Amino acid sequence: MTTATIDTPIARWRSRMGLSQRAAAEALGMSLSGYQEQERGASFGGTPRDPSRVLLLACAAVERGITPIE
């Protein structure tokens, strides 16, 4: 059984970071299922979706070691 590779910006980010989906979700402060939906680029209902700019910026911040403001 082969697994298809998902090619979305979020999936590429996670691969570059060397993170599991669970670790990526935790780093972004998301639920695992919410993260998986974003990585697939589609909702659980199958509707295509692009990641939000906020999520893409959060990925960039994590990659650069920037912590959330408090």
C-alpha positions as CSV (number, residue, x, y, z in Angstrom):
1,M,0.0,0.0,0.0
2,T,1.4,3.4,-1.0
3,T,0.7,6.7,0.6
4,A,0.2,9.7,-1.6
5,T,2.3,12.7,-0.8
6,I,0.3,15.8,0.0
7,D,1.9,18.9,-1.7
8,T,0.5,21.9,0.1
9,P,2.4,24.9,1.6
10,I,1.6,23.5,5.1
11,A,2.8,20.0,4.2
12,R,6.0,21.4,2.7
13,W,6.6,23.5,5.8
14,R,6.2,20.5,8.1
15,S,8.5,18.4,6.0
16,R,11.1,21.1,6.0
17,M,10.8,21.4,9.8
18,G,11.0,17.6,10.2
19,L,7.9,17.6,12.4
20,S,5.2,15.0,12.9
21,Q,1.7,16.2,12.3
22,R,1.1,16.2,16.1
23,A,4.2,18.2,16.8
24,A,3.3,20.7,14.0
25,A,-0.2,21.1,15.4
26,E,1.2,21.7,18.9
27,A,3.8,24.2,17.7
28,L,1.0,26.1,16.0
29,G,-1.4,25.8,18.9
30,M,-3.9,23.8,16.9
31,S,-5.8,20.6,17.3
32,L,-4.4,17.7,15.4
33,S,-7.6,17.3,13.3
34,G,-7.6,21.0,12.5
35,Y,-4.0,20.9,11.5
36,Q,-4.6,17.8,9.3
37,E,-7.4,19.6,7.5
38,Q,-5.1,22.5,6.8
39,E,-2.3,20.3,5.6
40,R,-4.6,18.4,3.2
41,G,-5.8,21.7,1.8
42,A,-9.4,20.5,2.1
43,S,-12.1,20.4,4.8
44,F,-13.3,17.0,6.1
45,G,-16.2,17.5,3.7
46,G,-13.7,17.7,0.8
47,T,-14.2,21.4,0.0
48,P,-10.8,22.8,-1.3
49,R,-9.3,25.5,0.8
50,D,-6.2,27.6,0.9
51,P,-4.4,28.1,4.2
52,S,-5.1,31.5,5.8
53,R,-2.4,34.1,5.8
54,V,-2.4,34.0,9.6
55,L,-1.6,30.3,9.6
56,L,1.2,30.8,7.0
57,L,2.7,33.6,9.1
58,A,2.5,31.4,12.2
59,C,4.4,28.7,10.3
60,A,7.1,31.2,9.4
61,A,7.3,32.4,13.0
62,V,7.7,28.9,14.3
63,E,10.4,28.2,11.7
64,R,12.3,31.2,12.7
65,G,12.0,30.6,16.5
66,I,9.7,33.5,17.1
67,T,7.5,33.0,20.1
68,P,3.9,34.3,20.5
69,I,3.5,37.7,22.1
70,E,1.8,37.7,25.5
